[in-house]
Amino acid sequence: MKIILYSKPGCHLCEGLQEKLEQITSISFNLEIRDITTREDWFAAYQYEIPVLFLSNHRGTEDTEVLQSIPRPSPRANVRQLEQLLLKYIPSMENNNAE
């Protein structure tokens, strides 16, 4: 399971969310940070929206990536509140240790 954070350098909201995501230990996931300044399509899509979170699942024989949007948590949310938000969008993650 992978969570994707669309971010950009110097974004304090992005950095704060990344720090909180990295503190979550009860859910097993890989965190991928995507810098929107490295691709024009990402920048055009997310320049006014960052930080943006997606859950990534690889499905199908072609290993195609399917992204599910996760609503942006409040910057005031603590790690536990963020964890509860993720559990609403990640199926069966309470007992999933596979990455």
N, C-alpha and C positions, 0 to 999 in steps of 0.2 A: 504494500500500500504506500502511496506517495502523496504528500501534500505539496502543492506548488504555491509559492508566494511570489507574486509579481511585485517588484520593488524597484527602487533606484537609489544610487548613492546619495547620501545626505538627507534622506527622508526619515525624519525622527519617528513618525508613526510606524513606518516599515521596520525600522530597527527595533522598536519596542515590541512589536508583534513577533518578530523573529526571535528575540530573546525569550519571550514567554513560550513560544512553540518549542524551543530547545529545552525548556525546563520540564516539559511534560514527559513523565516516565511511565505512566500507567497505560499508555497507548503506544503500540509499536507502529512506527511509520518512518519513512524517509522524507526529509525536508529538502526540497529543491528550491533554491532562490533563483528567480529569473530576473535579470537586470533589464528593464524595459528600454534602456538607452542603447542596448546592443542590437536591437532589431526594430526596423521601422513599423512593422505591423503591430508589435507589442506596444510600442510607444503611442501609436495612433489610437489603439484600443483602450489603453489604461492610463494615459498621462494625467487625467483628471480624477482617476478613481483609486489610485494606489493608497494603501496596500490592498491587493486583491488576492483572495485565497481560492484555490481549486483542489478538489480531490481528484486524483488521477487513477484510473483503472485501465489496465491493458486487457482488452477483450478481443476475441476472434483469432483466427489462424494467422492473420497478417500482423498480429501484435499491435493493432491500432490503439491509440490512446484516446480514451473517452474522459472528458473533463466534466466534473460536476461542480458548479459554483457553490461556495460556502459564504454565507453573509459575513460581511466585515464586522468583527466584534468591536465593541466600544474600546477606545484607548484606555479607559479606566478599568476594564475587565481584568481580574487577576488570573493567575494561571489555572486555578480550579474552575473558574467560570468559562475560560477558553476551552478547557478540557470537556466540560459539559456541552458546550456548543458543538465541538467536533463529534462527540458521541451521537448527536442527533443526525449527523450526516454520514457517518462512517458505519456501514452495516457490519454487525457482529464483531466490532473491534474490541469489545471488553475482553474477549478471550483469544484474540488473534495475535499470535506472535510472529507470523510470517511477514517478511518485508518484501 
